[in-house]
Amino acid sequence: MPTSPPVIALILAAGRSRRFGSDKRRASLPDGARLLAATVAVAQRCFAEVYVVLRPEDDPQALGLGAEVRLVRCAAADLGMGHSLAAGVRAVAEQRSRAVAVLLGDMPWIAESSLQHLAYAADSERIVFPLYAGERGHPVLFGRRYWRELEALTGDHGAKAVLDAHEEAWLGIELDDPGVLRDVDTPEALSGG
């Protein structure tokens, strides 16, 4: 049972996996779990509500997602991550939450303790993110104050513009978790090494 404060997890998974060469969301990890399903499972253990942004044609069952996962369909996903993020934040805007944790669907190795630590640090006025060896990682947790700006995003730069505009709100938390930096861009990365 998640014990974290009211923070919604929003997993961005509407990309085309062009660098990977096939649909990486379906790729198997060494333990047999599918990449996206593994990322979602970790988030479900840490957040009371988990939303996943997909393309309109995606079959959630084929991606290994259960019926309990809340889906957001983004028709403009091919126009860039900014569109997917905006669609996701619009979908959660009416929820009672002080922050949204934006996770990437290809990062299954983030420790549960890291997600919980970040969620407890989040509030409506902050932008919280992990640091590992001084490098900013994922997820980024945006306080409710910044949701309107996130809803207006377009293009392929994700939330960079919102981050850059509000450096005064940053709270970087150093964590001993290399998983906050490890994503899967190529089949070789599936080993987690």
RARAMO-V112567 format. One line per field, one symbol per residue. psi: psi as a letter, one per 20 degrees, with the letter a starting at -180 (. if undefined). burial: 1 if it has 16 or more other ideal C-beta (glycine too) atoms within 10 Angstrom, else 0. A space follows every 50 residues. Layout:
psi = ???
burial = ???
This chain:
psi = ppjrrnpppopokjrikghhianhhiqprhjiqqgghggggghhihqhpp qpprqhipohghjjpriippqppohjhiirhhgggggghhhihiqnqiqp ooqqikmijpqhhgggggghiqriiropqqppkippbqrpopqhhjhghh hjqrakjcjghgghilhiipnpopqmnihiiorohqhhihij.
burial = 01011011111111101001000110101000011111111111011111 11111001010011100010010100100111111111111100001111 11111111111001111110111001111101000011111111111011 0010000110111001001000101010111111000011000
